[in-house]
Amino acid sequence: MALLDYAGYAAALCTTSAYVPQVLKVWRTRTTKDISLKMFLVLVTGLALWLTYGVHKGEMPLIVANSITLCLAGTILAFKLKHG
C-alpha cells in the first residue's frame, strides 16, 4: 500500500467519524427539527454517487468511507423523514 493510500484512509476516518456524534444525538433525542432535509437528501445522493464511482474505479478508500458515511447519513435522513 502506498503512502497516499494511508492518507486516503486517514481522510476517510476523519470525515466518516464526524457523523457519529450527530447520529448518536438524533438516536438519543429522537429530534431532527434543526436538521435540513434538503441538505441530507443531497448529501445521501452524493455519497451514493461517490460510492458508485469508487466501486467503478476499485478505490478502497472511497468505497469504505462512502459506504460507512452513507449508512450514517442515511440513518440521520431516516430519522428526519420519520420524526420531521
ABEGO torsion letter per residue (X at the ends): XBAAAAAAAAAAAAAAAAAAAAAAAAAAAGBAAABBAAAAAAAAAAAAAAAAAAAAAGBAAAAAAAAAAAAAAAAAAAAAAAAX
